[in-house]
Amino acid sequence: MEARVAKLETHVEYIRRDLDEVKTDLKEVHGDLTTIKRRISYIAGASFVVVLILGWVANNRFEQLISLLTK
């Protein structure tokens, strides 16, 4: 009986060690996801600004753009 309990205790120690590794990995993945979300938001914001600038230029210089394209 004592040997079986010792074996179970050993298995529980291994399970705890593995769970600690999983927790560490999850924290790392969470940090990576946060970084990815920030980058996506920056890219979206920058793209929006570029599209607005291009739209403004096209709106204000529409005749010049047409004349350049038809030459």
C-alpha positions as CSV (number, residue, x, y, z in Angstrom):
1,M,0.0,0.0,0.0
2,E,2.8,2.4,0.9
3,A,4.5,1.8,-2.5
4,R,1.3,2.7,-4.3
5,V,0.9,5.9,-2.4
6,A,4.5,6.8,-3.1
7,K,4.0,6.1,-6.8
8,L,0.9,8.3,-6.8
9,E,2.8,11.1,-5.1
10,T,5.5,10.9,-7.7
11,H,2.9,11.1,-10.5
12,V,1.3,14.1,-8.9
13,E,4.6,15.9,-8.7
14,Y,5.2,15.3,-12.4
15,I,1.7,16.6,-13.1
16,R,2.3,19.7,-11.1
17,R,5.6,20.3,-12.9
18,D,3.9,19.9,-16.3
19,L,1.1,22.3,-15.2
20,D,3.6,24.9,-14.2
21,E,5.2,24.6,-17.6
22,V,1.8,25.0,-19.2
23,K,1.1,28.1,-17.1
24,T,4.4,29.6,-18.2
25,D,3.7,28.9,-21.8
26,L,0.2,30.4,-21.6
27,K,1.6,33.6,-20.1
28,E,4.1,33.8,-23.0
29,V,1.3,33.2,-25.5
30,H,-0.8,35.9,-23.9
31,G,2.0,38.4,-24.2
32,D,2.5,37.5,-27.9
33,L,-1.2,37.9,-28.5
34,T,-1.2,41.3,-26.9
35,T,1.7,42.4,-29.1
36,I,-0.1,41.1,-32.2
37,K,-3.2,43.0,-31.3
38,R,-1.3,46.2,-30.8
39,R,0.5,45.8,-34.2
40,I,-2.8,45.1,-36.0
41,S,-4.4,48.2,-34.4
42,Y,-1.4,50.4,-35.4
43,I,-1.5,49.0,-39.0
44,A,-5.2,49.6,-39.2
45,G,-4.8,53.2,-38.0
46,A,-2.0,54.0,-40.3
47,S,-3.8,52.5,-43.3
48,F,-6.9,54.6,-42.5
49,V,-4.7,57.7,-42.4
50,V,-3.1,56.8,-45.8
51,V,-6.5,56.2,-47.4
52,L,-7.8,59.5,-46.1
53,I,-4.8,61.4,-47.5
54,L,-5.1,59.7,-50.8
55,G,-8.8,60.4,-50.9
56,W,-8.2,64.1,-50.1
57,V,-5.6,64.4,-52.8
58,A,-7.8,62.6,-55.3
59,N,-10.7,64.9,-54.4
60,N,-8.7,68.1,-54.6
61,R,-6.7,67.3,-57.6
62,F,-9.3,65.2,-59.6
63,E,-8.9,67.2,-62.8
64,Q,-5.1,67.0,-62.7
65,L,-5.3,63.2,-62.1
66,I,-7.6,62.8,-65.1
67,S,-5.4,64.8,-67.3
68,L,-2.3,62.9,-66.3
69,L,-4.1,59.6,-66.9
70,T,-5.3,60.5,-70.3
71,K,-2.0,61.8,-71.7
